[in-house]
């Protein structure tokens, strides 16, 4: 899963001595969901290409890779509604920030088992300035988004005029609006051990004065 920042989401980490992957059986199938946004008022063609890298056979020395998603909102990583111990949200029920500069924390996620963290990072929408990932109360990663105008095809925002959005809006045309075009990841070639019951949570920082939402 990725957006305009084009982050790789792999089940292995290059340049690591820890070998891992995603085992595929004959019963497995693949589904691809793609969302495209045209920032200009004219029809365009678009192509989606998929490249698969496979290693044949049962690789018993490889660990099984897994992606774990955490999100800002009312659902924890286990899909269970629970109360956020960090207090009420900084956004309204209509997803409008209560102030233009704010931070938000996710509901802590407890690891269901022992494992090794090889990589982590954030996926933000326009207005975000950083995602921090915490393990057992210690920050293990700060993922910084980078903004640019060179890639106007973004999944993070639409046509933003003051008459349509009243938070950090811009009067510029679509080609001159900056969007998130890259987001830093944190890789751990030697791995970070995580044990069953260890808690992780996200802290996201937003500044709509710097970047319109």
C-alpha positions as MATLAB code, in Angstrom:
seq = 'XXXXXXXXXXXXXXXXXXXXXXXXXXXXXXXXXXXXXXXXXXXXXXXXXXXXXXXXXXXXXXXXXXXXXXXXXXXXXXXXXXXXXXXXXXXXXXXXXXXXXXXXXXXXXXXXXXXXXXXXXXXXXXXXXXXXXXXXXXXXXXXXXXXXXXXXXXXXXXXXXXXXXXXXXXXXXXXXXXXXXXXXXXXXXXXXXXXXXXXXXXXXXXXXXXXXX';
ca = [
       0.000    0.000    0.000;
       1.392    3.363   -1.003;
       0.390    6.800   -2.203;
       2.007    9.564   -4.184;
       5.182    9.108   -2.123;
       5.797    5.746   -3.880;
       7.176    3.972   -0.817;
       8.316    0.394   -1.284;
       6.420   -1.998    0.974;
       8.418   -5.183    0.859;
       8.511   -8.354    2.927;
      12.312   -8.362    2.917;
      15.076   -5.817    3.476;
      17.964   -5.440    1.069;
      21.479   -5.428    2.546;
      20.287   -7.342    5.600;
      21.572  -10.700    6.782;
      18.053  -11.490    8.005;
      16.352  -13.328    5.138;
      12.595  -13.037    4.920;
       9.812  -13.101    2.384;
       6.147  -13.877    1.780;
       5.348  -17.553    1.196;
       2.911  -18.190   -1.669;
       0.906  -21.379   -2.103;
      -1.087  -22.669   -5.054;
      -4.273  -21.539   -3.297;
      -3.245  -17.875   -3.111;
      -4.531  -15.173   -5.423;
      -3.730  -11.490   -5.916;
      -5.985   -8.444   -6.047;
      -4.804   -4.960   -7.038;
      -6.827   -1.858   -6.199;
      -5.695    1.376   -7.834;
      -6.959    4.917   -7.248;
      -5.879    7.620   -9.697;
      -6.451   11.362   -9.530;
      -6.189   13.733  -12.466;
      -5.193   17.217  -11.310;
      -5.909   18.792  -14.698;
      -9.226   19.348  -16.436;
      -8.478   17.142  -19.430;
      -8.551   13.420  -20.146;
      -5.341   11.439  -19.739;
      -4.203    7.878  -20.267;
      -2.592    5.943  -17.425;
      -0.917    2.540  -17.206;
      -0.314    0.308  -14.190;
       2.535   -2.196  -14.341;
       3.333   -4.927  -11.831;
       6.681   -6.695  -11.489;
       6.961   -9.898   -9.436;
      10.182  -11.249   -7.957;
       9.948  -14.930   -7.010;
      12.196  -17.516   -5.398;
      11.106  -21.044   -6.257;
      10.752  -23.781   -3.699;
      10.210  -23.971    0.047;
      12.834  -21.701    1.588;
      12.805  -23.043    5.126;
      15.631  -20.783    6.317;
      13.603  -17.668    5.482;
      11.405  -15.924    8.060;
       7.808  -15.131    7.120;
       7.480  -11.426    6.423;
       4.375   -9.555    7.533;
       3.092   -6.002    7.200;
       1.444   -4.475   10.280;
      -0.569   -1.305    9.796;
      -1.279    1.265   12.479;
      -3.510    4.235   11.863;
      -4.726    7.422   13.452;
      -8.367    6.935   14.339;
     -10.716    4.957   16.529;
      -9.501    1.466   15.604;
      -6.383   -0.220   16.905;
      -4.140   -2.476   14.784;
      -6.195   -5.482   15.843;
      -9.348   -3.955   14.397;
     -10.956   -3.470   17.819;
     -12.602   -0.194   18.771;
     -11.098    1.144   21.971;
     -10.557    4.396   23.821;
      -7.378    6.278   23.068;
      -5.313    6.616   26.272;
      -3.725    9.794   24.900;
      -7.036   11.636   25.109;
      -9.532   13.030   22.612;
      -8.682   13.567   18.969;
      -7.489   16.901   17.598;
      -9.864   16.638   14.645;
     -13.646   16.905   14.595;
     -16.082   14.203   13.516;
     -15.952   15.820   10.050;
     -12.144   15.393    9.959;
     -11.461   19.104   10.372;
      -8.496   20.094   12.591;
      -9.367   22.061   15.702;
      -6.183   24.101   15.134;
      -3.822   24.501   12.188;
      -0.832   23.074   14.084;
      -1.415   19.896   16.074;
      -0.234   16.381   16.859;
      -2.185   13.142   17.002;
      -1.401    9.740   18.547;
      -2.761    6.348   17.608;
      -4.247    3.778   19.955;
      -1.313    1.602   21.123;
      -1.004   -1.731   19.354;
       0.134   -4.840   21.243;
       2.270   -7.312   19.354;
       0.497  -10.700   19.056;
       3.827  -12.549   19.109;
       7.601  -12.358   19.034;
       9.294  -11.040   15.936;
      11.855   -8.744   14.335;
      11.198   -5.281   12.922;
      13.111   -4.785    9.675;
      11.621   -1.525    8.463;
       9.012    1.059    9.368;
       7.783    4.445    8.239;
       4.784    6.676    7.714;
       2.168    7.438    5.090;
       0.735   10.952    5.449;
      -1.646   13.258    3.688;
      -0.886   16.860    2.764;
      -0.434   18.961    5.899;
       1.650   16.329    7.678;
       5.208   17.184    8.753;
       6.383   13.929   10.369;
       5.356   10.500   11.611;
       7.057    9.121   14.716;
       6.925    5.402   15.544;
       7.300    4.308   19.168;
       8.090    0.874   20.582;
       7.692    0.371   24.356;
       7.708    4.143   24.818;
      10.933    4.674   22.856;
      10.958    6.389   19.480;
      12.510    4.077   16.900;
      11.762    6.085   13.764;
      10.956    9.589   12.546;
       9.532    9.465    9.045;
       9.644   12.841    7.261;
       7.474   13.632    4.212;
       8.958   15.708    1.400;
       6.807   18.045   -0.688;
       7.197   18.972   -4.322;
       5.399   20.322   -7.383;
       7.022   18.091   -9.980;
       4.561   15.213   -9.440;
       1.081   16.790   -9.406;
      -0.714   13.415   -9.636;
      -1.422   12.810   -5.968;
      -3.752   10.652   -3.932;
      -3.478   13.121   -1.060;
      -5.652   16.012   -2.114;
      -7.920   17.387   -4.776;
      -8.667   20.794   -6.205;
      -8.158   23.069   -3.249;
      -9.841   26.453   -3.539;
     -10.912   28.626   -0.627;
     -14.550   28.198   -1.527;
     -14.191   24.409   -1.184;
     -11.946   23.968    1.845;
     -11.505   26.392    4.708;
      -8.428   24.883    6.339;
      -5.049   26.031    5.077;
      -6.392   26.529    1.557;
      -4.587   27.885   -1.453;
      -5.735   30.088   -4.348;
      -3.061   28.627   -6.614;
      -4.052   26.438   -9.536;
      -3.614   22.690   -9.295;
      -0.218   22.615  -11.027;
       1.294   24.906   -8.376;
       0.087   23.092   -5.260;
       2.752   21.148   -3.421;
       1.960   17.538   -2.543;
       3.840   14.866   -0.636;
       6.076   13.228   -3.236;
       8.407   11.201   -0.985;
       8.450    9.956    2.603;
      11.501    8.739    4.495;
      11.603    5.188    5.844;
      13.629    3.703    8.693;
      15.458    0.446    7.924;
      17.029   -1.830   10.526;
      19.418   -4.283    8.781;
      20.191   -6.019   12.088;
      16.520   -5.992   13.125;
      14.808   -4.675   16.243;
      13.441   -7.412   18.483;
       9.793   -7.177   19.480;
       8.150   -9.493   21.989;
       4.588  -10.590   22.481;
       2.682   -7.885   24.332;
       5.086   -5.052   23.431;
       3.209   -1.872   22.568;
       3.696    0.357   19.542;
       1.978    3.595   18.615;
       2.238    6.427   16.113;
       2.609   10.127   16.733;
       1.875   12.323   13.732;
       2.620   16.039   13.489;
       0.716   18.389   11.202;
       1.150   22.028   10.276;
      -1.468   23.405    7.891;
       0.269   26.779    7.899;
       3.256   25.213    6.137;
       1.321   22.804    3.912;
      -2.390   23.202    3.059;
      -4.445   20.172    4.002;
];
